[in-house]
């Protein structure tokens, strides 16, 4: 209860004890009107808060719209400056120049290797290559000796099926 409401309730009790019915009814009406005014005031306060919240939301939406307008202008400006055909042509030229540079670098590297290579390194390379081939040849010869010998029967050649996982 509010202080004014408490005072009115006390006054109503006092007049009721005194037996003054007319004054009690008038004070009761005043209490009801006071309570109705308090309720209306609270409703008005809630509506005002709602309006304030709505106003803030509208302000935020306006700010977002302004930001979107600025972003749209910036994107339009960038689109005017960027020409897709010109950009594609520049990229193709870059790729061509890059490939040419790769070939030049490879040729330079080969030339430097040729200039720095001596006959000893070439002989060692050939010896190492021959050794590796001999080892592979031994392995292949061992595998060949273990393979079955003889002719395959005519028309009875074995063909791998799909379930063996070999190509089709």
C-alpha positions in Angstrom: 0.0 0.0 0.0 1.1 3.5 -0.7 1.3 6.1 2.1 -1.8 8.0 0.9 -3.7 4.7 0.6 -2.8 3.8 4.2 -4.0 7.1 5.5 -7.3 6.7 3.7 -7.8 3.2 5.0 -7.1 4.4 8.6 -9.6 7.2 8.1 -12.3 4.7 6.8 -11.7 2.5 9.9 -12.0 5.6 12.2 -15.3 6.8 10.6 -16.7 3.2 10.6 -16.0 2.8 14.4 -17.7 6.2 14.9 -20.8 4.9 13.1 -20.8 7.5 10.4 -21.9 5.4 7.4 -22.2 8.3 5.0 -18.6 9.4 5.6 -17.4 5.8 5.4 -19.0 5.3 2.0 -17.5 8.6 0.7 -14.0 7.6 1.9 -14.4 4.1 0.4 -15.2 5.7 -3.0 -12.1 7.8 -2.7 -10.1 4.7 -1.9 -11.4 2.9 -5.0 -10.8 6.0 -7.2 -7.2 6.3 -5.7 -6.6 2.6 -6.5 -7.9 3.1 -10.1 -5.7 6.1 -10.6 -2.7 4.1 -9.4 -3.5 1.3 -11.8 -4.0 3.8 -14.7 -0.7 5.5 -13.8 1.1 2.1 -13.8 -0.4 1.2 -17.2 0.6 4.6 -18.6 4.1 4.1 -17.2 4.3 0.7 -18.9 3.0 2.1 -22.2 5.7 4.9 -22.0 8.4 2.3 -21.5 7.1 0.4 -24.5 7.1 3.5 -26.7 10.7 4.3 -25.5 11.8 0.7 -26.4 10.0 1.0 -29.8 11.7 4.3 -30.5 15.2 2.9 -29.6 14.5 -0.1 -32.0 13.5 2.4 -34.8 16.7 4.4 -34.2 18.8 1.2 -34.4 17.1 0.2 -37.6 17.8 3.6 -39.1 21.4 3.3 -38.1 21.6 -0.1 -39.8 19.9 1.2 -42.9 22.5 4.0 -43.1 25.4 1.6 -42.7 24.0 -0.6 -45.4 23.6 2.4 -47.7 27.3 3.3 -47.2 28.4 -0.3 -47.8 26.3 -0.4 -51.0 28.0 2.7 -52.3 31.4 1.3 -51.5 30.6 -2.0 -53.3 29.2 -0.1 -56.3 32.4 1.9 -56.5 34.5 -1.2 -56.3 32.4 -2.9 -59.0 32.9 0.2 -61.3 36.7 0.0 -60.8 37.0 -3.7 -61.3 36.6 -4.9 -64.9 36.3 -8.7 -64.9 37.6 -9.1 -68.5 40.6 -6.9 -67.7 41.3 -8.8 -64.5 41.1 -12.1 -66.3 43.6 -10.9 -68.9 46.0 -9.7 -66.2 45.8 -13.1 -64.5 46.4 -15.0 -67.8 49.5 -12.8 -68.5 50.7 -13.5 -64.9 50.4 -17.2 -65.5 52.2 -17.0 -68.8 55.0 -14.9 -67.3 55.2 -17.3 -64.3 55.5 -20.3 -66.6 58.2 -18.6 -68.6 60.1 -17.7 -65.5 59.9 -21.4 -64.3 61.3 -22.6 -67.6 64.1 -20.0 -67.5 64.9 -21.0 -63.9 65.1 -24.6 -64.9 67.3 -23.9 -67.9 69.6 -21.8 -65.6 69.7 -24.6 -63.1 70.6 -27.2 -65.7 73.3 -24.9 -67.1 74.8 -24.4 -63.7 74.7 -28.1 -63.0 76.4 -28.8 -66.4 79.1 -26.3 -65.6 79.7 -27.6 -62.1 79.5 -31.3 -62.9 82.8 -33.0 -63.5 83.5 -36.4 -65.1 84.0 -38.1 -61.7 80.5 -37.3 -60.5 79.2 -38.5 -63.8 81.1 -41.8 -63.5 79.9 -42.2 -59.9 76.3 -41.6 -61.0 76.5 -44.2 -63.7 78.1 -46.7 -61.3 75.3 -46.1 -58.8 72.7 -46.4 -61.4 74.2 -49.7 -62.7 74.3 -51.1 -59.2 70.7 -50.3 -58.6 69.7 -51.8 -61.9 71.7 -54.9 -61.1 69.9 -55.3 -57.8 66.5 -54.8 -59.4 67.6 -57.3 -62.1 68.5 -59.9 -59.5 65.1 -59.4 -57.9 63.3 -59.7 -61.2 65.4 -62.7 -62.2 64.5 -64.4 -58.9 60.8 -63.7 -59.5 61.0 -64.9 -63.0 62.5 -68.2 -62.0 59.7 -68.8 -59.5 57.0 -68.2 -62.2 55.3 -71.3 -63.8 56.7 -72.4 -67.0 54.9 -73.9 -70.0 52.3 -72.8 -72.5 48.9 -71.6 -71.7 46.1 -73.7 -73.2 44.4 -72.2 -76.2 41.3 -70.3 -75.2 41.9 -71.0 -71.5 43.7 -67.9 -70.6 43.0 -66.8 -67.1 41.1 -63.4 -67.0 40.8 -61.6 -63.7 37.3 -61.0 -62.6 35.8 -57.9 -61.0 35.9 -59.4 -57.5 39.7 -59.7 -57.6 40.0 -55.9 -57.5 41.9 -55.7 -60.8 41.0 -53.2 -63.5 38.3 -53.7 -66.1 
